[in-house]
Amino acid sequence: MTETAAAPGAVMTSETSLRVERSYDASPEEVFDAWTSPEVLRRWWAVHPDGTTPVADVDLRPGGRYRLSMEGPDGERHTVQGEYSEVDRPRRLVYSWQWELDAGGLGPASTVTVEFRADGERTTVSLEHTGLPDADSRDRHAQGWSACMDIFRERGFARAA
């Protein structure tokens, strides 16, 4: 297992797998709900601080599907979709992960497992992404997840004024 300077906090667990952990000042229930609520996902699911989330469709149940789009300030959009195989609020989520390709169709399938652990007044989120096609994809996903989880800290728990 090696940590990468390109994605602080990300650990490469194998050639095609990675793990990223972050802690948040919220309960596991709050973190789980912010991670899965379409309304809240639209506030934070992006890899660029000025990015937006124009699509956040979630059917949160085993066998339910999701579809998320992130758009950068340059207008470039990336959309991922998949199916939930495990939903155990507020402890764990497991879901498939496939990018929609510009040419149509879907990219290779991989699996995301997210665990939410109480740590006193905080919650530690441990995300493991496995089954990526190669080390280059793993490294890009490590950078993306690291950025996404940092933006989650800033925007995932914002309270409406």
Order of alpha helices (4+ residues) and beta strands (2+ residues): beta-beta-beta-alpha-alpha-beta-beta-beta-beta-beta-beta-alpha
